[in-house]
Amino acid sequence: MSYSWYFLDDYNMISKLPFVVIDVETTGSHPVMDRIIEIGAVKVLDGQVIDTLSTFINPGRNIPPTITWLTGITNRHTANAPSFFEEAERISNFLKGQVFVAHNALFDYRFVNAELVRSACTPLENSIICTLQLARRTFPGLIHYNLGDLCRTLKIHHERAHRANADALATAHLLIRMIKKLTACGFEELGRFQEFYERSPKECAALLQA
């Protein structure tokens, strides 16, 4: 899947893009075989969080013990939660017209898309920005780029790892921090940002030092 930019033709500054930052917790790693159990979504515009969406999702199956150990989410949390089908229209409307942002973005994108398709909703066509890919370019030379380590290094508040709303909020503030740095370094214009994003981390390090 390519990181398509066609959706962004009406924008010329990255700070003006309408972002929705997503995180999902799931029963496993396969978007066809597994299901979402929690989703968090945060809208960002002009460097500010402007709206949020967060809900547990009933996956229609037991949550594996390994997932409960990782996330703290149990069958009790999801037993009375809505199914994705019941939330599909609200989630789809929240994502519509936004740039889809996530840490390791294709994981979240594929899961949300699979759930939307199963719910007979229109598949996603959002442009995608991966904060993992962008962080490797914006903050070159770090040892680790997982969300928790980035938040500790950059002193971004991260309330609880592996919970969708907390991870989405932390990723949103990471995105805001990167946009501020890239704007200060002369990469605010969308064309320059696109070129920067698609270069290798080594090339980006050289550009930031130029």
C-alpha positions in Angstrom: 0.0 0.0 0.0 1.4 3.4 -1.0 1.3 6.5 1.1 -0.9 8.4 -1.4 -0.9 12.1 -1.4 -3.7 12.7 -4.0 -6.1 13.6 -1.2 -4.0 16.6 -0.2 -4.1 18.6 -3.4 -6.2 21.4 -1.7 -3.5 22.1 0.9 -0.1 23.7 0.8 1.1 23.7 4.4 1.4 20.6 6.6 0.2 22.6 9.7 -3.2 23.1 7.9 -3.8 19.4 7.1 -6.8 17.8 8.9 -5.3 14.9 10.8 -7.0 12.0 12.6 -4.6 10.0 14.7 -5.7 6.4 15.3 -4.8 3.6 17.6 -6.5 0.2 17.8 -6.1 -2.7 20.2 -6.9 -6.0 18.7 -7.3 -9.8 19.4 -4.2 -10.5 17.3 -2.1 -9.3 14.4 -4.1 -10.4 11.4 -6.8 -7.9 10.1 -8.8 -10.7 8.5 -8.7 -13.3 11.2 -8.6 -10.9 14.2 -10.8 -8.2 15.5 -10.6 -4.7 17.1 -11.3 -4.6 20.8 -10.7 -0.9 21.4 -10.3 2.2 19.2 -9.0 5.7 20.0 -9.1 8.5 17.5 -7.9 12.1 17.9 -8.4 15.0 15.4 -5.6 17.5 15.1 -5.7 20.8 13.3 -3.4 23.8 13.4 -1.3 22.1 16.1 -4.2 21.5 18.5 -6.3 18.5 19.5 -9.8 19.4 18.5 -11.9 16.3 18.9 -11.6 12.7 20.2 -13.4 9.4 19.8 -12.8 6.4 22.0 -14.7 3.1 22.6 -14.3 -0.5 23.5 -15.5 -2.8 20.8 -17.1 -6.2 21.4 -15.1 -8.6 19.1 -17.7 -11.4 19.3 -15.0 -13.7 20.7 -12.9 -14.2 23.8 -9.8 -12.0 24.2 -6.6 -14.1 24.2 -4.8 -14.1 27.6 -1.7 -12.6 25.9 -3.7 -9.6 24.7 -5.1 -9.1 28.2 -1.6 -9.3 29.6 -0.4 -6.7 27.1 -3.4 -4.3 27.2 -5.2 -5.0 30.4 -8.4 -5.3 28.4 -10.5 -8.3 29.5 -13.7 -9.9 28.3 -15.5 -7.9 31.0 -14.5 -4.7 29.3 -16.0 -5.7 26.0 -18.9 -7.8 27.0 -21.4 -4.9 27.0 -19.5 -2.8 24.4 -21.0 -2.2 20.9 -19.9 -4.3 18.0 -17.8 -2.6 15.3 -20.9 -2.9 13.0 -22.8 -0.7 15.5 -20.1 1.9 15.6 -19.0 1.7 11.9 -21.0 4.7 10.7 -19.8 7.0 13.5 -16.2 5.8 13.1 -16.3 6.2 9.3 -17.7 9.8 9.6 -15.0 10.7 12.1 -12.3 9.6 9.7 -13.8 11.1 6.6 -11.8 13.9 5.0 -8.9 13.5 7.3 -5.3 12.4 6.9 -5.0 9.0 8.6 -2.1 9.0 11.1 -0.8 6.2 13.3 2.4 4.8 14.7 3.2 1.9 12.4 0.2 3.1 10.4 -0.5 0.2 8.0 -1.3 -2.0 11.0 -4.1 0.3 12.2 -5.2 1.2 8.7 -5.6 -2.4 7.6 -7.6 -3.3 10.8 -9.9 -0.3 10.5 -10.4 -0.9 6.8 -11.2 -4.6 7.3 -13.7 -3.9 10.0 -15.4 -1.2 7.8 -15.6 -3.6 4.9 -17.1 -6.3 7.1 -19.6 -3.7 8.2 -20.6 -3.0 4.6 -19.1 0.5 4.8 -17.1 2.3 2.1 -13.4 1.3 2.3 -10.9 3.9 3.5 -9.3 6.2 0.9 -7.5 8.5 3.3 -4.0 9.6 2.7 -1.7 8.1 5.3 1.2 9.4 7.5 3.1 6.9 9.6 4.6 8.6 12.7 7.1 5.8 13.1 8.4 6.5 9.6 8.3 10.3 10.2 10.0 10.1 13.6 13.0 8.2 12.1 13.4 11.1 9.7 12.6 14.0 12.1 14.7 12.7 15.0 17.6 10.8 13.4 20.1 9.0 15.6 17.8 7.7 18.3 18.3 4.1 19.5 14.5 3.2 19.7 11.5 4.6 17.8 8.7 2.7 19.5 6.0 5.1 20.9 6.9 4.6 24.5 10.6 5.4 24.0 9.8 8.4 21.8 7.5 9.8 24.5 10.1 9.3 27.2 12.9 10.9 25.1 10.7 13.9 24.0 9.0 14.2 27.4 5.5 13.7 25.9 2.9 12.6 28.4 1.8 9.0 27.7 -0.7 7.9 30.3 -0.8 4.2 29.6 0.8 2.1 26.8 -1.2 -0.3 24.8 -4.5 1.4 25.5 -6.1 2.9 22.4 -7.1 6.4 23.6 -3.8 6.9 25.5 -1.7 5.8 22.6 -3.7 7.9 20.1 -3.3 11.0 22.3 0.4 10.4 22.7 0.8 9.9 19.0 -1.1 13.1 18.3 1.3 15.1 20.5 4.2 13.4 18.8 2.8 14.4 15.4 2.4 18.0 16.7 6.0 18.0 18.0 7.3 16.8 14.6 5.3 19.3 12.6 6.7 22.1 14.8 10.3 20.9 14.2 9.8 20.5 10.5 8.2 23.9 10.2 11.1 25.5 12.0 13.5 23.7 9.7 11.7 24.9 6.5 9.7 21.9 5.6 6.2 23.3 6.3 5.3 23.6 2.6 3.5 20.4 1.6 5.7 19.7 -1.4 8.9 19.9 0.7 7.3 17.8 3.4 6.4 15.1 1.0 9.9 15.0 -0.4 11.3 14.9 3.1 8.9 12.1 4.2 9.8 9.9 1.2 13.6 10.2 1.6 15.7 7.8 3.6 16.5 8.6 7.3 20.1 9.2 6.4 19.2 11.7 3.7 16.8 13.5 6.1 19.5 13.8 8.7 21.7 15.6 6.2 18.8 17.9 5.2 18.1 18.9 8.8 21.7 19.8 9.3 21.9 21.9 6.0 
